[in-house]
Amino acid sequence: MVVTKRQKTTVARPERLAELAEFRFRLRRFLGFSERVAETAGISAQQYQLLQVVAAVPEDQECSISYVAGRMMLRHNSAVELVDRAERSGLVRRVADETDHRRSLVEPTEKGSRVLGIVLEDHLAEIEREGPEMLRSLQQLLNSRQTGKRNGAR
């Protein structure tokens, strides 16, 4: 079937869609940057994320595989595979959990900490460059939501 005229999609709130699309674009652009920087440093984007999780674990928390899975929104077996690959690459190591010998905890190696430091600096510089636009697009989205609530819209 040949369509000769393009039909425009009708969206209930096109201004909100445009704001959401802009915010999503900003996020994806940052994530794309993150992937490129990680690969330039010789690690995958997931390995960078793993290093972040492992290095930033709160003092009152232990970095178990379950913790990694939860923070990275992965299934347990996927987190195990990711930790396995990162361990083979020398980025993290498993250590025995002294309170529960059935599980191991994950910690960064010296190499992992060094790579994380390099990649982190690039990310912080990018946030300084692009953060204001990301924040502006999020603020615009939030402000229009608040305006909509005041005007009775959902």
C-alpha positions as CSV (number, residue, x, y, z in Angstrom):
1,M,0.0,0.0,0.0
2,V,1.3,3.4,-1.0
3,V,0.7,6.3,1.3
4,T,1.0,9.6,-0.5
5,K,0.6,12.0,2.5
6,R,2.3,11.6,5.8
7,Q,-0.1,11.6,8.6
8,K,0.9,13.6,11.7
9,T,0.7,11.7,15.0
10,T,-1.6,13.3,17.4
11,V,-0.2,13.6,20.9
12,A,-2.2,14.8,23.8
13,R,0.5,17.1,25.2
14,P,3.0,17.8,22.5
15,E,4.9,20.4,24.5
16,R,5.6,17.9,27.2
17,L,6.7,15.3,24.7
18,A,9.2,17.8,23.2
19,E,10.6,18.5,26.7
20,L,10.8,14.9,27.5
21,A,12.5,14.2,24.2
22,E,15.0,17.0,24.8
23,F,15.9,15.6,28.3
24,R,16.2,12.1,26.9
25,F,18.5,13.4,24.2
26,R,20.8,15.1,26.8
27,L,20.9,11.9,28.8
28,R,21.7,9.7,25.8
29,R,24.4,12.2,24.7
30,F,26.1,11.9,28.1
31,L,25.8,8.1,28.1
32,G,27.3,8.0,24.6
33,F,30.1,10.2,25.8
34,S,30.6,7.8,28.8
35,E,30.8,4.8,26.5
36,R,33.4,6.4,24.3
37,V,35.6,7.6,27.2
38,A,35.5,4.1,28.9
39,E,36.4,2.4,25.6
40,T,39.3,4.8,25.1
41,A,40.5,3.9,28.6
42,G,40.4,0.2,27.5
43,I,37.3,-0.9,29.5
44,S,33.7,-1.4,28.6
45,A,31.0,1.1,29.7
46,Q,29.6,-1.6,32.0
47,Q,33.0,-2.2,33.6
48,Y,33.2,1.6,34.2
49,Q,29.8,1.5,35.9
50,L,30.9,-1.5,37.9
51,L,34.0,0.3,39.1
52,Q,31.8,3.2,40.1
53,V,29.5,1.0,42.1
54,V,32.4,-0.9,43.8
55,A,34.4,2.2,44.6
56,A,31.4,4.3,45.9
57,V,29.8,1.7,48.1
58,P,28.7,3.4,51.4
59,E,30.7,2.7,54.5
60,D,27.7,0.9,56.1
61,Q,27.2,-1.4,53.0
62,E,29.1,-4.3,51.7
63,C,29.8,-4.7,48.0
64,S,28.4,-8.2,47.4
65,I,27.3,-9.4,44.0
66,S,23.7,-8.7,45.1
67,Y,24.6,-5.1,45.8
68,V,26.2,-4.8,42.4
69,A,23.2,-6.3,40.7
70,G,20.8,-4.0,42.5
71,R,22.8,-0.8,41.8
72,M,23.4,-1.7,38.2
73,M,19.8,-3.0,37.7
74,L,21.1,-6.4,36.5
75,R,20.0,-10.0,37.2
76,H,22.3,-11.7,39.7
77,N,23.8,-14.0,37.1
78,S,24.5,-11.1,34.8
79,A,26.3,-9.3,37.7
80,V,28.3,-12.5,38.3
81,E,29.4,-12.6,34.7
82,L,30.3,-8.9,34.7
83,V,32.4,-9.3,37.9
84,D,34.1,-12.4,36.3
85,R,35.1,-10.4,33.2
86,A,36.3,-7.4,35.3
87,E,38.3,-9.7,37.5
88,R,40.0,-11.4,34.5
89,S,40.8,-7.9,33.3
90,G,42.4,-7.0,36.6
91,L,39.9,-4.3,37.5
92,V,38.3,-5.9,40.6
93,R,39.0,-8.8,42.9
94,R,36.7,-11.0,45.1
95,V,37.5,-11.3,48.7
96,A,35.9,-13.7,51.2
97,D,33.1,-12.2,53.3
98,E,34.3,-12.8,56.9
99,T,30.8,-12.9,58.2
100,D,29.3,-15.2,55.6
101,H,31.7,-17.6,53.9
102,R,29.2,-18.5,51.3
103,R,29.6,-15.2,49.5
104,S,32.4,-13.0,48.3
105,L,32.7,-9.2,48.3
106,V,34.0,-7.2,45.4
107,E,36.6,-4.5,45.7
108,P,38.6,-2.5,43.1
109,T,42.2,-3.4,42.4
110,E,45.0,-0.8,42.1
111,K,44.6,-1.0,38.3
112,G,40.8,-0.6,38.6
113,S,41.2,2.4,40.9
114,R,43.7,4.0,38.5
115,V,41.5,3.5,35.4
116,L,38.4,4.7,37.4
117,G,40.3,7.9,38.3
118,I,41.2,8.7,34.7
119,V,37.7,8.1,33.4
120,L,36.1,9.9,36.3
121,E,38.0,13.1,35.6
122,D,36.8,13.0,32.0
123,H,33.2,12.5,33.2
124,L,33.4,15.4,35.7
125,A,34.8,17.7,33.0
126,E,31.9,16.7,30.7
127,I,29.4,17.3,33.4
128,E,30.8,20.8,33.9
129,R,30.5,21.4,30.1
130,E,27.1,19.8,29.5
131,G,25.5,19.7,32.9
132,P,23.9,23.1,32.7
133,E,22.0,22.1,29.6
134,M,21.0,18.8,31.1
135,L,19.8,20.6,34.2
136,R,18.0,23.2,32.2
137,S,16.1,20.6,30.2
138,L,15.2,18.6,33.4
139,Q,14.1,21.8,35.1
140,Q,12.0,22.8,32.1
141,L,10.3,19.4,32.2
142,L,9.7,19.6,36.0
143,N,8.5,23.2,35.8
144,S,6.0,22.4,33.1
145,R,4.7,19.4,35.2
146,Q,4.2,21.7,38.2
147,T,2.4,24.3,36.0
148,G,0.2,21.5,34.6
149,K,-0.7,20.3,38.1
150,R,-1.6,23.9,39.2
151,N,-3.8,24.1,36.1
152,G,-5.6,20.8,36.8
153,A,-3.8,18.7,34.2
154,R,-2.4,15.3,35.2
